[in-house]
Amino acid sequence: MLRTTAAAVMLIFVASAADARVVRLRIERREVILNGRAFGAAGAYEKLVGKVDFGLDPDLPRNGDIVDLKRAPRNERGEVEASADFFMLKPVDPRRGNGRLFYEVGNRGGKSLLQNFQKATGSPDPTTEAEFGDGALMGQGFTLLWMGWQWDVPERPGTMRMEMPIATEGGKRITGVVRGNFILNERANTASVADRAHKAYGAIDPNSAENVMTVRDDPTAKGQMIPRARWRFTDPGTVALDGGFESGRIYDVVYRTADPRVVGIGLSGTRDLISFLKYDTSTSNPMPGLRYAIGWGVSQSGRFLRHFLYQGFNEDEQGRKVFDGVFDQVGGAGRGSFNHRFGQASRDALQYFNILFPVDLFPFTDGPETDPEGGAIDSLLGRAERTGTAPKIFHLLTNSEYFNRAGSLVHTDPTGTKDADLPANTRIYMIASAPHGPGPFPPMSNTGGGMVGRAALNPLNYSPAVRALFRALDRWITDDVAPPPSAIPHLADGTLTTPDRAGWPAVPGYQFPQQPLRAFHLNFGADWAKGIVSVEPPEVGPAFVVRVPAVDGDGNVRAGIRLPDIAVPLATQAGWNYRDTSIGSPDRLAGEIGSYIPFARTKADRDRAHDPRPSIEERYRSRDEYVGKFAAAALDLAERGYLLQEDVADLLKHAVEHYNFATTGSVK
């Protein structure tokens, strides 16, 4: 089978007049995958890599919410131009596809869809059999798609990005304030003002007395001013401090910058590319015949999808529905800096990281809720419901989101006193005791620098549940088959509660976090409603009330989807971890990493440690008994639709390895 490379092809598909919002697809590289290997009935697949060019009409009402779009330069047609990287995997013969597009909103320019849904090894440009994994989605005929949507992602090979225009005011530079915020995990003389190696907004005058640096130890405390003579910009994105920055403290740098990108085009570009592929019937569309589109995002990109829905971008320029289904994985209750002037799209908000950015903002629930401060009534899906473009939506939470991402606000009222009513097209699932992202197995401490936790990292892999839920969402969309019921903790039955009532056992050396992330009313200035920040750091108002999942006598979460590792435990597993003393502030949470706190192997061991949790020998007479109970738990979840039958064998292999590790220290 012929393998076509970038040296041999530069195909340009020009959009039809009716779909001029996608001006063209420039396919720079087209390759048949794995020498034409057939993926089930879908046959051979090909890889399309290139650029998508956009033309946006700033005067179109449906583009009216894109901040600063009317201030961007226009071409001769009166449109604002932008371009983005795109990457597609599709059947060579479009007629053999299943008519469904599966789009991953890349987290900070990356790709993880094949790892999660095809058990593949990670790659920004999958080429080998291992990098395509088991081919599960491709065997079903899905078209898989990625697009860059950030301008500021790090310069790394294969990272997806978008080129966005710079707004001006009548041709003059627009200026404004921007804030860098960082908490270092080791003492250092310099620090980046941007988040996680992203590109920074440069200071107009690096030496200006208007630029301010402060330090504090509590997220809501007033920062202590650091004398201007002690610190300086060493390049557009780096600051230095005489005597060095201390680990574990909160530093802010507020400075004046210029030349804002129109970052909201990341939202409209997502809208327009999906709409083009779904609705365009001309020869410009490389994958005609797509009838349904599902969007999936993890963490930052889950928040992106929540923001996308809230601001009405699931309605295209012609008033049609864009995504038929949305899978928001571990986005928590937040949105993000995806559509305001000088927005930093990478910024999130954790209990002790990225402090006081515009993330956890009212409203939080899919259905209507009332803000206790002022009485505003709003909902995440309000605009989509009014225009008839609301998708079917899954929100997936882990234990981590309740401590670091205000997760309870997804399904309670803002006062934390009442369970929210879920719309008919919404399901919410919580993976009990899971971390934001699983650590390695066998479990180990994170000692290689960076974020170091007091406990070993939680290795609970919940990808099997994600795969099962995706299949349920797909069937709900295409065949109207009802998905499994929501599985979350509730205030009404006490499985969602206050930290002091969570039921944590007296595990030696570990206490239950009493202060999860607090989501506040934040005042970013008088023009915030227009997407303009004038107050940094923001003024902090009253807090919304967050709750946490209750735990059982082992410290494992009682409600939600209890995977076999939790239903038949060998350890206490949690979505939170404390910062190790080596990185400072050991009373604060260590980002979004989870904890693995093993059970004692024998009763004698636990008696010596004064551990209230029964030992492994008290729970299971043998490995066979343990694996039998594990298998029963896995089959029960598969019966109820929370696991796939085809994943049970892999889980049982893991059960044997986990028991061996817990009892001997080796997986063998």
N, C-alpha and C positions, 0 to 999 in steps of 0.2 A: 504494500500500500504506500502511495507517495507521501512523503513527509515534506510539507512546505514550510520554509523558514522566512524570517524577516527579510533576508537578502533577495528573496524571490517575489515578494508580494507587498503591494501597498494598495489595498482596496479601499475605495471611498464610496460609501453608501450615502447618497444625499436624500434627506427626508422629503417627503411629499409636502406640498403647500399646506395641507390640512394639519400637518404635524411639525410645523416649522420650529417649534420650541426645541426639538432635537434637530439641529441644522444638518449634522452629518455624523456618521460613524467612520472613523479612519482606522481600518484594520491593518496594523503594521506587521502582525505575525499571525499566521494561520497554520496549525499543525494537526495532523491526525494523531490521535492518542494511542500509545502502545502498539504502534504498527498496525492499526486497524482492528485490534481485538474487539470482538462483539460483546456488548453489555446487554445480555438478554435480548428481548424482542426489540429494544431500541437500537441494536446494532452498534456500529462503530461510532465513536465520539470524536469531536474535534475541539481544539482550543483556539479561541479568538482573543487576541491581545491588541489593544490599541487605545485610541482616544475617542471621546464623545464630545462634540462641540454643541454648545447651547446658545440659543438666542432668546432673551427674555424681554417681553414688552412691559416696561415699567408702569404703563398706564392701564394695564389690564387689572380689573378689580381683584382677581384671584392671586395677583402678585403683590397686592398692596401691603401685605404683612412682612415682606422681606425688607428688613431695616436697611436704609441707605440705598436701596436699589435705584431710586429716582436721582440719586446723586452720583451714580456711576456713569462713566463715558458710554456713549451710544455709537453704533455704526450707522452707515448710510440708510439702513432700513429703520432706524430708531430703536434698535434692540441693544440690550446689554449682553455682551459676550462673555462666556466662560468655557473652560474645557476641563475634562477629567479623564484619568486613567480608567479603563474598564477591562475586565477579564471575564470571559465566558467559556463554559464547557457545555456543549450541545450535541445532540445527535447529528451526524453528517447528513442524514436524510431527515429533514424536519418533520416529515409525515410520520416518522416512527417514534416521535416524542409523545409524551402523555398529556401535552397541553398545559403543563404547569411549570411556572417559573419560581425558583427558590432563590431568593436574594439575601445575601448576608451583608448587613451594614458592618463593614470592617471596623474592628476595634483599633483605633489609632493607626489606621492604614494597613492592618494585617488581615490574614485569612485563617479561619479556624473551622470552617464548615466541614471540610473533608475529615478532619481529625474527629470531630464529634459525631458525625453521621455515617462515616464510612470506615471508621477505625483506622485512619491513615496516619502516617507520620507527617509532621508539619513541614510545609514548604510554601514559600511565596509564589513558586512557579512549579506546580506539581508535574512531574515527568515520569518517574519510575512507578513500578507496580506498588511498592510500599507507600508511595505518596498519593496514590489513588485508593489505597485500602481495599476493602471488600467490594467496592462498587455498588453498594446497596441502592443509593438514589439513582445512579446512572442506569442500573439494571431496570429500574422502574420507568425510565424515560424522562426524568426531570431535566430541565435546563437550569444550570447553576450560574449565578452571576455575582460579580463584585464591582464596585465603583469607588474611586477616591472621592471623598467629600470634605476633606480638611486641607487647608493650604499649609499648615504649620507642622505637619508630621515630620519626624526625624528623617534625615537623609540616609536611608538604608536601602540596599538592593531589594527590589520587589515591593517596596512600600507604595501603597496606592495613595495618590494625592489629587487635589483639584487646584487649578489655576483660577483665581478669583480676581475680579477687578477691584481697584482702589477707588473709594468714594472721595469726592471733592465738593466744596461749597462754591459753586460758580467758578470753578477752575482753581480756587485757592485751597491750600492744604487744610484738612480738618485735623484738629488736635483734640486731645482728651486725656483723662487720667487712666492709668492702668496699674494693677497691683500684682507684684510677684509675691508669692508666699511659699515658704519652705521650712521643713523641720528636718534637720540633718541627723543621720544615724551614727556619725562619727565626727569628731572635731575636724574642722577644715578652715583654710584661710580664704577660700573662694566658694561661691555658690551660684547656681543658675537661678535667674528670676523667672524662667519659664518652667513648665511642668514636664517632668520625665523626658528630658532631652528634646523637647519640642522647640520650634523656632520662637524666639522672643520678639516682642515689639521693642524697638530701640528707643532710647531716651532722646528727645530733641536736643537737649543740652545736658550731657552727662555730668557737668560740673555745677549745674544750677542748684541754688540753695532751696528751690522749691521741692526738689526730690527729698524724700523722707524715708528713713529706715527706723523701724521699731522692733522691740523684742518683748515677748510676754510668755507666761507659762500656763495660762488658762484661755481657752478659745474665746470667751466673752470678756476677758479683762481688757482694760485700756493698755495699749502698748507703751512701753517705756522708750522714749526717744533716744536714739543713739547719735551722739554728736556728729555733725556733718563732716568734720575734719577727720573722723576715724574711719570712714568708709568711702568707697568710690566704685564707679563702673570701670571694669577693666576691658570690656568689649561690649557690644550692644546687648548681650544676654547674660553677662556675668558681673557679679559684684564681689568686692574684697573688703575685709574688715581687719583693721589693725588688732592683733591679738587673737584673731580667728573667731569663727562661729562655734558656739557650744552645741553639743549633741542634745537632742531632745527638747529644744526650746523652739518657740514659734517666732519666726522672723517675717516681717512684711517690708516690702519696698514699694512705695507709691511714687510714681513719676509721671511726667507728661510725655506723651508720645504723639505720633502723627501717622497719617495715611492708613485709615482703617480699611481692611478688606471687607467686602460684602459677604460675610460668612453665612448668611441665611440662604445663599445659593446652594449650599450643601443640601438643604432640605428640598428646595425646588428642583435641583438636579436629580435627586432621588426620585421625586414625583414624576419628573418628565421622562426619564429614561425608562422607568417601569411602564409608564403609560404608553410610550412609543412602542415598546416591544409587545405590549399586550393588545394594542388596538390598531396599529398601523398595518394595513393590508397591501402596501406597495412592495415592490422589489427591494426597497431600501431596508426592509426588516430582515435581518439574517435568520430569524427564527419565527416565521409566520405560523399562525395556528395556536398561539398561546391563549388560553381562556381564563386561567387563574394565576394569581401571583401571591406568594407568601413571603413576608419579610421577617427575618430573624436577626436579633441583635443581642449581644452579651455585654453586661456591665455598662460601659460608656455607650455602646451602640444600642443597648436596651433602652437607656434613657433617651437616646436620640429618637427612637421610635415613639416613645411616649410624647416627646416634644412635637414630633411630626404630626401625630394624631391631634394633640391639643390645639395646635395652630392651624388646623384645617388643611394640611397638605395631602390628605388622602383623597381630596377632590382635585382632579386635574383641571387644566385650563378650559376644557369643554364640559366640566361638571360631572365627569365620570369617576367611578370608584377606581382607586389605584390598587392598593393591596386588598385582597379578599380575606386574608388572614394575617395576623401579626403575632409573633412569638417574642415577647419581651422577657429575656432571661437575665435574672439577677440585676435588673435595673433599679430595684428598690422603689421608693416613692418619688424619685427625682426626675427632673428634666435636665437642663444644662445650658451652657453658654454657646448655644447653637444659632442664635439669631439676634445678637445685639452688637452695638458698635464696640470694637476692640475686644470681642468675645474670644476667650481662650477655650476652645472646644474640648481640650483634654482634661480640664479641671473637673473634679468630682467634689464630694464632701463626705469625709469620714469622721469618726469620733476624734481622731487625732492626726489628721492629714488633710491638706487643702481646706483650710478653715474659712468659713463664711463666704463661699461663692454662691452665685444664684442657681442653686440646684434643687433643693427641697422647698419648692414654692407651691402655695395653694393654687389650684386644687390637686388632690392626690388620688381620688377615687374615680373609677370609670363613670359611675352614676352621680347624680347631683348631691352636693353636700354644702353645708353652710359654714362660712368662716366666722368663728365666735368674735373676732375683732372686726366690727363693722357690718356683719350680716350678709356679706356677698354670697351669692349662690352660684356655683359653677361645677363643672365636671371635666374630666379628661376627654371624654368623647362627645361633649356637648355640641361642638360645631359639626362634627361628622354625623351625629344623629339628626341634626337639623337639615343637613343637605342630603341625607339618605346614603352617605358614603362610609358609614361605620363598618369596620371589618369584624370578623370573629377574632377574638383576642384571648391569648393565654398570657398570664403573668406567672413567671416561675420565680419563687423566692427560696433562699436557703436560710439556715439559722443565722448566718453572717449578716444578712440584710437587716435583721431586727436590731442589731447592735451598731451597725455602721452605715446603714442606708435608710433609716426611719421606716423600715419595711411594714410595720403594723399599720401605718397610715394608708396603705394601699387598700385595706379592707376594714378600717374603723372610721368613725367620725373624727374630726380634728381634736376633740377633747379627750379621746381615748376612753369614752364611757359607753359606746354603743357600736355593735357590729354593723358594718355598712350593708345595704342591700345591693346585690350584684345584678347588673343588667343581664338580660337573657343571653346576650352574645359574648359574655365574659366568663372565663374560668380562671381561678387562682389556685396555684399549687405551691406547697412548701415542702422542700426536701428536709426532713427532720435531721437535725444535728450536723448538717453539711456545711462546709466552708464555702466562701465565695467561689473559689477555685481549688480543686483538690491538690494536696501536696503529694510527694512521691510515696510509692510503696516499694519496700517496707518503709514505715514511717521513720522520719529522722528529723533532727533539729535543723533549723535554717541557720547555719553557722558561717556561711561563705560571704559575709558582709551584707550590706543592705538591711532589709527589715528582719530583725532577729527576734523570735518569740521565746517566751519562757518555756513553753511546752513544745514537744515535737509537733510537726505539722500534721494536720488532719488529712489522711489520704482518701477519704470517702469519695469515690468516683460515681457521680450521679448521671453520667452520660447515657447509661442504659435507660434511665427514666426519661431523659430528654428525647431519645429516639422514639420511645413509645408514645410520648405526648405529641411529638411532631406527626406521627402517623395518625393519631386521633384527630389532630387539628385538620390535617389534609382530608380525612374522611368526612369530617364535619362540613368542610367547605364544598367538597365535590359531590358527596353522596347524602348529605344531610343526616349523617349518623351521629347521634349525640355522643359527645366525649365523656370520659369518666367525670364524676362530680368533682367540684373543687375540694381540695384537701388542705385545710389551713387551721390554725388555732383560733379559738373564738373566746371573746370576753364572756359570753353567756354561759359557757360550761367550765370556765376557769382555766382552759388550756392556753389562754392569752392573758397575761397578768402583769403586775408590777414586779420589778426585780426582787424585792424583798419577799415576795410570796411565790417565787418561781419553784421552790422546793429543792434547791440545790443541796446535795449531801455534803457532809463535812469532809471533803477530799483533802488529805494533808497537802499543804502547800498551794492550794488553789481556792480562790474565792470567786463567787459569781459576780460579774460586772454589775455594779449598781448605777452606773451612769452611761447608758447608751448614747449614741449621737443624739443631740438635741436639734430639732428643726425649728427655726425661729422665723417670725416675721422680720424681714430685712428691708431697710430703707436705703436704696442706692441713689436717691436724689429725685428731684421734682420731675425729671424727664424720663424716668425709668420706663414708664408706660410706652414711650416712644423708642425704647431700646437704647437709651443713652445713659451712661453711668456718670454721675458727678460727685458721688460720695463714696470714698474708699479709705479704709474699710467701711462697710455699710453700718448704719446705725442698727442696733439689735433691739427688737421689740419682743413681745410676749412669745413664749414657746408653744408649739403644738405638742400634744401629749403622745408620747410613744409608749408602747407596751412590748413585752417580750414573751416568747413561748415558755410555758411551764415545762419542767423536766421531771423524770421519774426518779426512783431511788438510786439509779446508777448515774444520774446526771445527764441522761440522754432525753431528747425532746419527745414529749408524749404524743403530739398531734402531727398531722401532715402525712406525707408519704414516708413511711418508715422502711427504708431499704433493709435487706436482710442483715447487713452489718450492724444495724441499730436494733432491729427486732430480735436478733439473736447475737447479743454483743460480746465482744472480747475486750472492750475498753469504753471509756467515756470519750465521746467525740463531740466537738463543739465548733461553732462557726466563728468563735472569738479566740484571741490569744493575747497575752500581755506582752508589752515591750520588755525585752531582756534588759537587765541593768547595764549591760555593756553599751547600749545605744541611748541611754538616758530615759527619763520619765517612765519608770517601770510600773507606775500606777495607771498608765494609759494603755489603750488597746493598740496592738501591733498591726495597723492597717487592716486588711481583710483576710489575713491568714487565720486558719483554724487551729484547734488544739486536739491532740491525741494523748489521753492520759490512761495508760494501760491498767487493767485489773491485775491484782497480785496473782501469781501462778498457783499458790497454795494457801490454805487457811492459815498455816503457820506464818507465812510471809505477810499476810494482811493483818494478822494480830500484832505482829511486831511493828508494823507501820501505822497501827490504829486506823486502818482504812475501813469505813463502814460498808463498802461495796463487796458483795460476795466474790470470792476468788474464782478462777477458772475451774479448778478441780471441784469446787462446790456446785458449780453450774452444770458441768458436762462430765459424764463418766468416761468419755473417750472422744477421739476425733470423729469417729463414725456417728456418734450421737449428735455432736455439734453440726456436722455436715447435713445430717438428716433433717434437723430442725431448720437449718439455713435453707435447704431445698424446699421445705414446706412453705416457708415465708416467701421465697422467690416465686413459687408456683401460684401462691395466693395473689400476689401482686400482678402476675401475668394474667390471671383469670379476671381481675378487675380492671385491666387495661393500663396499668402503671408500669409494666415491663413488657418486653416482647419475648415470646417463647424462644425465639432463636438466640436470645442473649443469655438464657438460663445456663447453658453449658459453660460459658465463659465465667459466669458468676460462681458456679460450683468449683471451678478450678481455683478461682481466687479464694474461696472459702477454705480449701485445703491449705493453701499457702499462708493465709492469715492465721489459721489455727497453729500451724507449725511455727510461725514466727512468734506468736504470743506465748507459746509453751517452751520453745527451745532457742529462740533468737535467730533462727534461720528459716527461710521459706521452704527448704528441702525436706 
